Amino acid sequence: MHTEDEGIRPGTTLEGLAKMNALFPNGILTPATASQICDGAAALLICNERGLKKLGLQPIARIHGMALAGSCPVSWFC
C-alpha cells in the first residue's frame, strides 16, 4: 500500500518549478508538468471463457462497456 506520493522530489519549491523551461520550442510542457514513468502502469488479460478454462483462471471482473478517445500527439506539446 502506498502512503505518500512517490513522485514529489524532496526539496521541490514553487520557485524552482516556476523557473523550469519548456521541453519543446514554443511549448508549455515542463519537467514539472510531464507525466512520470510510474503514471498509469497496469496490466490486463482479456479473454473469453474458453481461454479462462485453458489457463485455469477465475475471472475477477467483467467488462460491460468501453469508450475510446484520443487526440493528435503533436498538439500535446504546443
PDB file of N, CA, C and O in Angstrom:
ATOM      1  N   MET A   1       0.840  -1.172   0.000  1.00  0.00           N
ATOM      2  CA  MET A   1       0.000   0.000   0.000  1.00  0.00           C
ATOM      3  C   MET A   1       0.892   1.244   0.000  1.00  0.00           C
ATOM      4  O   MET A   1       1.905   1.301   0.697  1.00  0.00           O
ATOM      5  N   HIS A   2       0.492   2.231  -0.794  1.00  0.00           N
ATOM      6  CA  HIS A   2       1.221   3.499  -0.814  1.00  0.00           C
ATOM      7  C   HIS A   2       0.629   4.441   0.223  1.00  0.00           C
ATOM      8  O   HIS A   2      -0.590   4.566   0.338  1.00  0.00           O
ATOM      9  N   THR A   3       1.487   5.092   0.965  1.00  0.00           N
ATOM     10  CA  THR A   3       1.015   6.041   1.969  1.00  0.00           C
ATOM     11  C   THR A   3       1.372   7.477   1.620  1.00  0.00           C
ATOM     12  O   THR A   3       0.940   8.410   2.297  1.00  0.00           O
ATOM     13  N   GLU A   4       2.162   7.657   0.561  1.00  0.00           N
ATOM     14  CA  GLU A   4       2.519   9.011   0.134  1.00  0.00           C
ATOM     15  C   GLU A   4       2.825   9.003  -1.361  1.00  0.00           C
ATOM     16  O   GLU A   4       3.090   7.950  -1.941  1.00  0.00           O
ATOM     17  N   ASP A   5       2.789  10.169  -1.972  1.00  0.00           N
ATOM     18  CA  ASP A   5       3.089  10.304  -3.393  1.00  0.00           C
ATOM     19  C   ASP A   5       4.585  10.107  -3.589  1.00  0.00           C
ATOM     20  O   ASP A   5       5.394  10.862  -3.050  1.00  0.00           O
ATOM     21  N   GLU A   6       4.949   9.087  -4.365  1.00  0.00           N
ATOM     22  CA  GLU A   6       6.369   8.792  -4.551  1.00  0.00           C
ATOM     23  C   GLU A   6       7.021   9.687  -5.589  1.00  0.00           C
ATOM     24  O   GLU A   6       8.238   9.634  -5.770  1.00  0.00           O
ATOM     25  N   GLY A   7       6.236  10.509  -6.275  1.00  0.00           N
ATOM     26  CA  GLY A   7       6.785  11.297  -7.368  1.00  0.00           C
ATOM     27  C   GLY A   7       7.281  12.677  -6.991  1.00  0.00           C
ATOM     28  O   GLY A   7       8.048  13.274  -7.745  1.00  0.00           O
ATOM     29  N   ILE A   8       6.872  13.197  -5.860  1.00  0.00           N
ATOM     30  CA  ILE A   8       7.314  14.536  -5.475  1.00  0.00           C
ATOM     31  C   ILE A   8       8.747  14.450  -4.961  1.00  0.00           C
ATOM     32  O   ILE A   8       9.036  13.737  -4.000  1.00  0.00           O
ATOM     33  N   ARG A   9       9.632  15.185  -5.614  1.00  0.00           N
ATOM     34  CA  ARG A   9      11.041  15.143  -5.215  1.00  0.00           C
ATOM     35  C   ARG A   9      11.268  15.978  -3.963  1.00  0.00           C
ATOM     36  O   ARG A   9      10.704  17.064  -3.831  1.00  0.00           O
ATOM     37  N   PRO A  10      12.091  15.481  -3.043  1.00  0.00           N
ATOM     38  CA  PRO A  10      12.417  16.271  -1.850  1.00  0.00           C
ATOM     39  C   PRO A  10      13.064  17.592  -2.261  1.00  0.00           C
ATOM     40  O   PRO A  10      13.869  17.629  -3.192  1.00  0.00           O
ATOM     41  N   GLY A  11      12.719  18.651  -1.580  1.00  0.00           N
ATOM     42  CA  GLY A  11      13.309  19.957  -1.866  1.00  0.00           C
ATOM     43  C   GLY A  11      12.619  20.723  -2.981  1.00  0.00           C
ATOM     44  O   GLY A  11      13.077  21.802  -3.356  1.00  0.00           O
ATOM     45  N   THR A  12      11.530  20.194  -3.520  1.00  0.00           N
ATOM     46  CA  THR A  12      10.804  20.895  -4.581  1.00  0.00           C
ATOM     47  C   THR A  12      10.121  22.129  -4.004  1.00  0.00           C
ATOM     48  O   THR A  12       9.472  22.061  -2.960  1.00  0.00           O
ATOM     49  N   THR A  13      10.274  23.260  -4.697  1.00  0.00           N
ATOM     50  CA  THR A  13       9.630  24.503  -4.269  1.00  0.00           C
ATOM     51  C   THR A  13       8.859  25.107  -5.436  1.00  0.00           C
ATOM     52  O   THR A  13       9.128  24.792  -6.596  1.00  0.00           O
ATOM     53  N   LEU A  14       7.907  25.969  -5.128  1.00  0.00           N
ATOM     54  CA  LEU A  14       7.166  26.663  -6.183  1.00  0.00           C
ATOM     55  C   LEU A  14       8.099  27.540  -7.011  1.00  0.00           C
ATOM     56  O   LEU A  14       7.928  27.671  -8.223  1.00  0.00           O
ATOM     57  N   GLU A  15       9.075  28.132  -6.355  1.00  0.00           N
ATOM     58  CA  GLU A  15      10.030  28.978  -7.073  1.00  0.00           C
ATOM     59  C   GLU A  15      10.834  28.159  -8.078  1.00  0.00           C
ATOM     60  O   GLU A  15      11.059  28.600  -9.206  1.00  0.00           O
ATOM     61  N   GLY A  16      11.261  26.979  -7.673  1.00  0.00           N
ATOM     62  CA  GLY A  16      12.022  26.104  -8.568  1.00  0.00           C
ATOM     63  C   GLY A  16      11.184  25.629  -9.740  1.00  0.00           C
ATOM     64  O   GLY A  16      11.672  25.558 -10.868  1.00  0.00           O
ATOM     65  N   LEU A  17       9.924  25.304  -9.480  1.00  0.00           N
ATOM     66  CA  LEU A  17       9.025  24.877 -10.552  1.00  0.00           C
ATOM     67  C   LEU A  17       8.793  26.004 -11.551  1.00  0.00           C
ATOM     68  O   LEU A  17       8.733  25.767 -12.758  1.00  0.00           O
ATOM     69  N   ALA A  18       8.662  27.232 -11.048  1.00  0.00           N
ATOM     70  CA  ALA A  18       8.405  28.380 -11.921  1.00  0.00           C
ATOM     71  C   ALA A  18       9.581  28.675 -12.842  1.00  0.00           C
ATOM     72  O   ALA A  18       9.389  29.267 -13.904  1.00  0.00           O
ATOM     73  N   LYS A  19      10.786  28.280 -12.468  1.00  0.00           N
ATOM     74  CA  LYS A  19      11.982  28.556 -13.275  1.00  0.00           C
ATOM     75  C   LYS A  19      12.229  27.517 -14.368  1.00  0.00           C
ATOM     76  O   LYS A  19      13.119  27.705 -15.198  1.00  0.00           O
ATOM     77  N   MET A  20      11.467  26.433 -14.388  1.00  0.00           N
ATOM     78  CA  MET A  20      11.707  25.374 -15.376  1.00  0.00           C
ATOM     79  C   MET A  20      11.304  25.827 -16.776  1.00  0.00           C
ATOM     80  O   MET A  20      10.253  26.437 -16.972  1.00  0.00           O
ATOM     81  N   ASN A  21      12.161  25.514 -17.740  1.00  0.00           N
ATOM     82  CA  ASN A  21      11.904  25.855 -19.136  1.00  0.00           C
ATOM     83  C   ASN A  21      11.051  24.789 -19.802  1.00  0.00           C
ATOM     84  O   ASN A  21      11.027  23.634 -19.374  1.00  0.00           O
ATOM     85  N   ALA A  22      10.348  25.195 -20.861  1.00  0.00           N
ATOM     86  CA  ALA A  22       9.546  24.255 -21.646  1.00  0.00           C
ATOM     87  C   ALA A  22      10.463  23.226 -22.301  1.00  0.00           C
ATOM     88  O   ALA A  22      11.608  23.529 -22.635  1.00  0.00           O
ATOM     89  N   LEU A  23       9.955  22.016 -22.482  1.00  0.00           N
ATOM     90  CA  LEU A  23      10.740  20.939 -23.077  1.00  0.00           C
ATOM     91  C   LEU A  23      10.891  21.087 -24.586  1.00  0.00           C
ATOM     92  O   LEU A  23      11.838  20.556 -25.166  1.00  0.00           O
ATOM     93  N   PHE A  24       9.966  21.805 -25.229  1.00  0.00           N
ATOM     94  CA  PHE A  24       9.988  21.979 -26.679  1.00  0.00           C
ATOM     95  C   PHE A  24       9.839  23.460 -27.005  1.00  0.00           C
ATOM     96  O   PHE A  24       9.227  24.201 -26.236  1.00  0.00           O
ATOM     97  N   PRO A  25      10.391  23.902 -28.135  1.00  0.00           N
ATOM     98  CA  PRO A  25      10.237  25.307 -28.530  1.00  0.00           C
ATOM     99  C   PRO A  25       8.756  25.690 -28.604  1.00  0.00           C
ATOM    100  O   PRO A  25       7.942  24.949 -29.155  1.00  0.00           O
ATOM    101  N   ASN A  26       8.425  26.833 -28.053  1.00  0.00           N
ATOM    102  CA  ASN A  26       7.046  27.344 -28.025  1.00  0.00           C
ATOM    103  C   ASN A  26       6.085  26.412 -27.284  1.00  0.00           C
ATOM    104  O   ASN A  26       4.870  26.521 -27.451  1.00  0.00           O
ATOM    105  N   GLY A  27       6.604  25.516 -26.485  1.00  0.00           N
ATOM    106  CA  GLY A  27       5.764  24.569 -25.761  1.00  0.00           C
ATOM    107  C   GLY A  27       5.425  25.040 -24.361  1.00  0.00           C
ATOM    108  O   GLY A  27       5.980  26.023 -23.869  1.00  0.00           O
ATOM    109  N   ILE A  28       4.513  24.332 -23.728  1.00  0.00           N
ATOM    110  CA  ILE A  28       4.123  24.645 -22.351  1.00  0.00           C
ATOM    111  C   ILE A  28       4.448  23.500 -21.392  1.00  0.00           C
ATOM    112  O   ILE A  28       4.317  23.653 -20.178  1.00  0.00           O
ATOM    113  N   LEU A  29       4.869  22.359 -21.929  1.00  0.00           N
ATOM    114  CA  LEU A  29       5.184  21.195 -21.108  1.00  0.00           C
ATOM    115  C   LEU A  29       6.581  21.348 -20.514  1.00  0.00           C
ATOM    116  O   LEU A  29       7.552  21.559 -21.241  1.00  0.00           O
ATOM    117  N   THR A  30       6.677  21.242 -19.186  1.00  0.00           N
ATOM    118  CA  THR A  30       7.962  21.330 -18.490  1.00  0.00           C
ATOM    119  C   THR A  30       8.201  20.021 -17.742  1.00  0.00           C
ATOM    120  O   THR A  30       7.294  19.193 -17.658  1.00  0.00           O
ATOM    121  N   PRO A  31       9.401  19.815 -17.196  1.00  0.00           N
ATOM    122  CA  PRO A  31       9.620  18.616 -16.385  1.00  0.00           C
ATOM    123  C   PRO A  31       8.644  18.517 -15.207  1.00  0.00           C
ATOM    124  O   PRO A  31       8.346  17.419 -14.738  1.00  0.00           O
ATOM    125  N   ALA A  32       8.156  19.647 -14.736  1.00  0.00           N
ATOM    126  CA  ALA A  32       7.224  19.642 -13.602  1.00  0.00           C
ATOM    127  C   ALA A  32       5.824  19.197 -14.006  1.00  0.00           C
ATOM    128  O   ALA A  32       5.079  18.682 -13.172  1.00  0.00           O
ATOM    129  N   THR A  33       5.451  19.387 -15.276  1.00  0.00           N
ATOM    130  CA  THR A  33       4.096  19.044 -15.706  1.00  0.00           C
ATOM    131  C   THR A  33       4.035  17.753 -16.514  1.00  0.00           C
ATOM    132  O   THR A  33       2.944  17.280 -16.831  1.00  0.00           O
ATOM    133  N   ALA A  34       5.175  17.181 -16.848  1.00  0.00           N
ATOM    134  CA  ALA A  34       5.208  15.935 -17.620  1.00  0.00           C
ATOM    135  C   ALA A  34       4.868  14.755 -16.714  1.00  0.00           C
ATOM    136  O   ALA A  34       5.213  14.748 -15.532  1.00  0.00           O
ATOM    137  N   SER A  35       4.194  13.765 -17.273  1.00  0.00           N
ATOM    138  CA  SER A  35       3.875  12.557 -16.511  1.00  0.00           C
ATOM    139  C   SER A  35       5.149  11.815 -16.145  1.00  0.00           C
ATOM    140  O   SER A  35       6.112  11.794 -16.911  1.00  0.00           O
ATOM    141  N   GLN A  36       5.144  11.216 -14.988  1.00  0.00           N
ATOM    142  CA  GLN A  36       6.294  10.428 -14.561  1.00  0.00           C
ATOM    143  C   GLN A  36       6.193   9.024 -15.114  1.00  0.00           C
ATOM    144  O   GLN A  36       5.120   8.588 -15.534  1.00  0.00           O
ATOM    145  N   ILE A  37       7.292   8.327 -15.114  1.00  0.00           N
ATOM    146  CA  ILE A  37       7.325   6.982 -15.670  1.00  0.00           C
ATOM    147  C   ILE A  37       6.409   6.030 -14.897  1.00  0.00           C
ATOM    148  O   ILE A  37       5.985   5.008 -15.438  1.00  0.00           O
ATOM    149  N   CYS A  38       6.103   6.354 -13.645  1.00  0.00           N
ATOM    150  CA  CYS A  38       5.253   5.472 -12.840  1.00  0.00           C
ATOM    151  C   CYS A  38       3.763   5.725 -13.061  1.00  0.00           C
ATOM    152  O   CYS A  38       2.935   4.979 -12.538  1.00  0.00           O
ATOM    153  N   ASP A  39       3.402   6.764 -13.825  1.00  0.00           N
ATOM    154  CA  ASP A  39       1.987   7.059 -14.064  1.00  0.00           C
ATOM    155  C   ASP A  39       1.340   6.021 -14.962  1.00  0.00           C
ATOM    156  O   ASP A  39       1.890   5.669 -16.005  1.00  0.00           O
ATOM    157  N   GLY A  40       0.196   5.539 -14.570  1.00  0.00           N
ATOM    158  CA  GLY A  40      -0.637   4.718 -15.430  1.00  0.00           C
ATOM    159  C   GLY A  40      -0.170   3.299 -15.688  1.00  0.00           C
ATOM    160  O   GLY A  40      -0.585   2.703 -16.681  1.00  0.00           O
ATOM    161  N   ALA A  41       0.663   2.739 -14.853  1.00  0.00           N
ATOM    162  CA  ALA A  41       1.122   1.369 -15.078  1.00  0.00           C
ATOM    163  C   ALA A  41       0.001   0.382 -14.765  1.00  0.00           C
ATOM    164  O   ALA A  41      -0.630   0.459 -13.711  1.00  0.00           O
ATOM    165  N   ALA A  42      -0.238  -0.538 -15.682  1.00  0.00           N
ATOM    166  CA  ALA A  42      -1.292  -1.532 -15.486  1.00  0.00           C
ATOM    167  C   ALA A  42      -1.080  -2.710 -16.422  1.00  0.00           C
ATOM    168  O   ALA A  42      -0.351  -2.615 -17.410  1.00  0.00           O
ATOM    169  N   ALA A  43      -1.722  -3.809 -16.100  1.00  0.00           N
ATOM    170  CA  ALA A  43      -1.729  -4.982 -16.980  1.00  0.00           C
ATOM    171  C   ALA A  43      -3.140  -5.553 -16.960  1.00  0.00           C
ATOM    172  O   ALA A  43      -3.826  -5.499 -15.939  1.00  0.00           O
ATOM    173  N   LEU A  44      -3.569  -6.099 -18.093  1.00  0.00           N
ATOM    174  CA  LEU A  44      -4.926  -6.615 -18.202  1.00  0.00           C
ATOM    175  C   LEU A  44      -4.926  -7.788 -19.164  1.00  0.00           C
ATOM    176  O   LEU A  44      -4.394  -7.691 -20.269  1.00  0.00           O
ATOM    177  N   LEU A  45      -5.517  -8.885 -18.749  1.00  0.00           N
ATOM    178  CA  LEU A  45      -5.689 -10.052 -19.614  1.00  0.00           C
ATOM    179  C   LEU A  45      -7.150 -10.096 -20.029  1.00  0.00           C
ATOM    180  O   LEU A  45      -8.040 -10.201 -19.184  1.00  0.00           O
ATOM    181  N   ILE A  46      -7.396 -10.016 -21.334  1.00  0.00           N
ATOM    182  CA  ILE A  46      -8.759 -10.088 -21.857  1.00  0.00           C
ATOM    183  C   ILE A  46      -8.891 -11.385 -22.633  1.00  0.00           C
ATOM    184  O   ILE A  46      -8.123 -11.638 -23.561  1.00  0.00           O
ATOM    185  N   CYS A  47      -9.867 -12.211 -22.255  1.00  0.00           N
ATOM    186  CA  CYS A  47     -10.088 -13.469 -22.969  1.00  0.00           C
ATOM    187  C   CYS A  47     -11.534 -13.914 -22.768  1.00  0.00           C
ATOM    188  O   CYS A  47     -12.272 -13.347 -21.962  1.00  0.00           O
ATOM    189  N   ASN A  48     -11.913 -14.935 -23.515  1.00  0.00           N
ATOM    190  CA  ASN A  48     -13.257 -15.492 -23.361  1.00  0.00           C
ATOM    191  C   ASN A  48     -13.224 -16.620 -22.327  1.00  0.00           C
ATOM    192  O   ASN A  48     -12.168 -16.927 -21.773  1.00  0.00           O
ATOM    193  N   GLU A  49     -14.374 -17.232 -22.072  1.00  0.00           N
ATOM    194  CA  GLU A  49     -14.444 -18.281 -21.047  1.00  0.00           C
ATOM    195  C   GLU A  49     -13.588 -19.485 -21.400  1.00  0.00           C
ATOM    196  O   GLU A  49     -13.024 -20.129 -20.516  1.00  0.00           O
ATOM    197  N   ARG A  50     -13.489 -19.789 -22.677  1.00  0.00           N
ATOM    198  CA  ARG A  50     -12.646 -20.915 -23.104  1.00  0.00           C
ATOM    199  C   ARG A  50     -11.178 -20.644 -22.733  1.00  0.00           C
ATOM    200  O   ARG A  50     -10.469 -21.545 -22.286  1.00  0.00           O
ATOM    201  N   GLY A  51     -10.736 -19.398 -22.922  1.00  0.00           N
ATOM    202  CA  GLY A  51      -9.373 -19.031 -22.542  1.00  0.00           C
ATOM    203  C   GLY A  51      -9.142 -19.148 -21.046  1.00  0.00           C
ATOM    204  O   GLY A  51      -8.081 -19.593 -20.610  1.00  0.00           O
ATOM    205  N   LEU A  52     -10.137 -18.748 -20.255  1.00  0.00           N
ATOM    206  CA  LEU A  52     -10.027 -18.878 -18.801  1.00  0.00           C
ATOM    207  C   LEU A  52      -9.857 -20.336 -18.393  1.00  0.00           C
ATOM    208  O   LEU A  52      -9.003 -20.665 -17.569  1.00  0.00           O
ATOM    209  N   LYS A  53     -10.674 -21.202 -18.976  1.00  0.00           N
ATOM    210  CA  LYS A  53     -10.589 -22.630 -18.641  1.00  0.00           C
ATOM    211  C   LYS A  53      -9.241 -23.207 -19.037  1.00  0.00           C
ATOM    212  O   LYS A  53      -8.650 -23.984 -18.287  1.00  0.00           O
ATOM    213  N   LYS A  54      -8.753 -22.830 -20.209  1.00  0.00           N
ATOM    214  CA  LYS A  54      -7.465 -23.337 -20.685  1.00  0.00           C
ATOM    215  C   LYS A  54      -6.329 -22.928 -19.754  1.00  0.00           C
ATOM    216  O   LYS A  54      -5.396 -23.699 -19.529  1.00  0.00           O
ATOM    217  N   LEU A  55      -6.410 -21.707 -19.212  1.00  0.00           N
ATOM    218  CA  LEU A  55      -5.372 -21.201 -18.314  1.00  0.00           C
ATOM    219  C   LEU A  55      -5.630 -21.547 -16.851  1.00  0.00           C
ATOM    220  O   LEU A  55      -4.777 -21.302 -15.998  1.00  0.00           O
ATOM    221  N   GLY A  56      -6.792 -22.112 -16.557  1.00  0.00           N
ATOM    222  CA  GLY A  56      -7.117 -22.458 -15.174  1.00  0.00           C
ATOM    223  C   GLY A  56      -7.333 -21.239 -14.292  1.00  0.00           C
ATOM    224  O   GLY A  56      -6.986 -21.251 -13.111  1.00  0.00           O
ATOM    225  N   LEU A  57      -7.907 -20.190 -14.865  1.00  0.00           N
ATOM    226  CA  LEU A  57      -8.104 -18.940 -14.128  1.00  0.00           C
ATOM    227  C   LEU A  57      -9.573 -18.690 -13.833  1.00  0.00           C
ATOM    228  O   LEU A  57     -10.454 -19.213 -14.515  1.00  0.00           O
ATOM    229  N   GLN A  58      -9.824 -17.888 -12.811  1.00  0.00           N
ATOM    230  CA  GLN A  58     -11.166 -17.432 -12.472  1.00  0.00           C
ATOM    231  C   GLN A  58     -11.230 -15.930 -12.751  1.00  0.00           C
ATOM    232  O   GLN A  58     -10.298 -15.205 -12.404  1.00  0.00           O
ATOM    233  N   PRO A  59     -12.300 -15.454 -13.364  1.00  0.00           N
ATOM    234  CA  PRO A  59     -12.394 -14.011 -13.630  1.00  0.00           C
ATOM    235  C   PRO A  59     -12.567 -13.222 -12.334  1.00  0.00           C
ATOM    236  O   PRO A  59     -13.202 -13.694 -11.391  1.00  0.00           O
ATOM    237  N   ILE A  60     -12.002 -12.026 -12.297  1.00  0.00           N
ATOM    238  CA  ILE A  60     -12.187 -11.144 -11.143  1.00  0.00           C
ATOM    239  C   ILE A  60     -12.993  -9.906 -11.531  1.00  0.00           C
ATOM    240  O   ILE A  60     -13.352  -9.100 -10.673  1.00  0.00           O
ATOM    241  N   ALA A  61     -13.275  -9.759 -12.823  1.00  0.00           N
ATOM    242  CA  ALA A  61     -14.075  -8.625 -13.296  1.00  0.00           C
ATOM    243  C   ALA A  61     -14.673  -8.969 -14.653  1.00  0.00           C
ATOM    244  O   ALA A  61     -14.226  -9.894 -15.332  1.00  0.00           O
ATOM    245  N   ARG A  62     -15.673  -8.220 -15.026  1.00  0.00           N
ATOM    246  CA  ARG A  62     -16.306  -8.389 -16.334  1.00  0.00           C
ATOM    247  C   ARG A  62     -16.424  -7.005 -16.966  1.00  0.00           C
ATOM    248  O   ARG A  62     -16.850  -6.058 -16.304  1.00  0.00           O
ATOM    249  N   ILE A  63     -16.057  -6.879 -18.226  1.00  0.00           N
ATOM    250  CA  ILE A  63     -16.160  -5.611 -18.941  1.00  0.00           C
ATOM    251  C   ILE A  63     -17.576  -5.496 -19.502  1.00  0.00           C
ATOM    252  O   ILE A  63     -18.011  -6.334 -20.292  1.00  0.00           O
ATOM    253  N   HIS A  64     -18.284  -4.457 -19.090  1.00  0.00           N
ATOM    254  CA  HIS A  64     -19.660  -4.244 -19.545  1.00  0.00           C
ATOM    255  C   HIS A  64     -19.754  -3.169 -20.615  1.00  0.00           C
ATOM    256  O   HIS A  64     -20.788  -3.048 -21.272  1.00  0.00           O
ATOM    257  N   GLY A  65     -18.719  -2.400 -20.803  1.00  0.00           N
ATOM    258  CA  GLY A  65     -18.728  -1.337 -21.803  1.00  0.00           C
ATOM    259  C   GLY A  65     -17.347  -0.731 -21.913  1.00  0.00           C
ATOM    260  O   GLY A  65     -16.470  -1.003 -21.093  1.00  0.00           O
ATOM    261  N   MET A  66     -17.160   0.081 -22.920  1.00  0.00           N
ATOM    262  CA  MET A  66     -15.866   0.730 -23.090  1.00  0.00           C
ATOM    263  C   MET A  66     -16.040   2.001 -23.899  1.00  0.00           C
ATOM    264  O   MET A  66     -17.071   2.206 -24.539  1.00  0.00           O
ATOM    265  N   ALA A  67     -15.029   2.846 -23.866  1.00  0.00           N
ATOM    266  CA  ALA A  67     -15.004   4.075 -24.653  1.00  0.00           C
ATOM    267  C   ALA A  67     -13.565   4.322 -25.081  1.00  0.00           C
ATOM    268  O   ALA A  67     -12.630   3.846 -24.438  1.00  0.00           O
ATOM    269  N   LEU A  68     -13.395   5.048 -26.139  1.00  0.00           N
ATOM    270  CA  LEU A  68     -12.069   5.348 -26.660  1.00  0.00           C
ATOM    271  C   LEU A  68     -12.037   6.803 -27.069  1.00  0.00           C
ATOM    272  O   LEU A  68     -12.965   7.294 -27.712  1.00  0.00           O
ATOM    273  N   ALA A  69     -10.974   7.494 -26.700  1.00  0.00           N
ATOM    274  CA  ALA A  69     -10.805   8.895 -27.085  1.00  0.00           C
ATOM    275  C   ALA A  69      -9.338   9.137 -27.382  1.00  0.00           C
ATOM    276  O   ALA A  69      -8.472   8.429 -26.869  1.00  0.00           O
ATOM    277  N   GLY A  70      -9.061  10.111 -28.188  1.00  0.00           N
ATOM    278  CA  GLY A  70      -7.672  10.411 -28.499  1.00  0.00           C
ATOM    279  C   GLY A  70      -7.542  11.764 -29.161  1.00  0.00           C
ATOM    280  O   GLY A  70      -8.529  12.405 -29.523  1.00  0.00           O
ATOM    281  N   SER A  71      -6.305  12.176 -29.308  1.00  0.00           N
ATOM    282  CA  SER A  71      -6.001  13.425 -29.996  1.00  0.00           C
ATOM    283  C   SER A  71      -4.632  13.298 -30.636  1.00  0.00           C
ATOM    284  O   SER A  71      -3.881  12.369 -30.339  1.00  0.00           O
ATOM    285  N   CYS A  72      -4.320  14.215 -31.496  1.00  0.00           N
ATOM    286  CA  CYS A  72      -3.028  14.201 -32.183  1.00  0.00           C
ATOM    287  C   CYS A  72      -1.917  14.489 -31.177  1.00  0.00           C
ATOM    288  O   CYS A  72      -1.946  15.538 -30.535  1.00  0.00           O
ATOM    289  N   PRO A  73      -0.938  13.595 -31.016  1.00  0.00           N
ATOM    290  CA  PRO A  73       0.136  13.815 -30.042  1.00  0.00           C
ATOM    291  C   PRO A  73       0.917  15.103 -30.269  1.00  0.00           C
ATOM    292  O   PRO A  73       1.444  15.679 -29.317  1.00  0.00           O
ATOM    293  N   VAL A  74       1.000  15.559 -31.505  1.00  0.00           N
ATOM    294  CA  VAL A  74       1.736  16.793 -31.785  1.00  0.00           C
ATOM    295  C   VAL A  74       1.125  17.960 -31.019  1.00  0.00           C
ATOM    296  O   VAL A  74       1.847  18.850 -30.572  1.00  0.00           O
ATOM    297  N   SER A  75      -0.190  17.965 -30.864  1.00  0.00           N
ATOM    298  CA  SER A  75      -0.857  19.074 -30.179  1.00  0.00           C
ATOM    299  C   SER A  75      -0.570  19.095 -28.680  1.00  0.00           C
ATOM    300  O   SER A  75      -0.801  20.117 -28.033  1.00  0.00           O
ATOM    301  N   TRP A  76      -0.080  18.013 -28.118  1.00  0.00           N
ATOM    302  CA  TRP A  76       0.219  17.972 -26.686  1.00  0.00           C
ATOM    303  C   TRP A  76       1.351  18.910 -26.309  1.00  0.00           C
ATOM    304  O   TRP A  76       1.414  19.367 -25.167  1.00  0.00           O
ATOM    305  N   PHE A  77       2.238  19.204 -27.233  1.00  0.00           N
ATOM    306  CA  PHE A  77       3.443  19.956 -26.912  1.00  0.00           C
ATOM    307  C   PHE A  77       3.395  21.390 -27.411  1.00  0.00           C
ATOM    308  O   PHE A  77       4.397  22.100 -27.325  1.00  0.00           O
ATOM    309  N   CYS A  78       2.276  21.825 -27.921  1.00  0.00           N
ATOM    310  CA  CYS A  78       2.179  23.182 -28.475  1.00  0.00           C
ATOM    311  C   CYS A  78       1.461  24.109 -27.519  1.00  0.00           C
ATOM    312  O   CYS A  78       1.288  25.291 -27.818  1.00  0.00           O
TER     313      CYS A  78
END
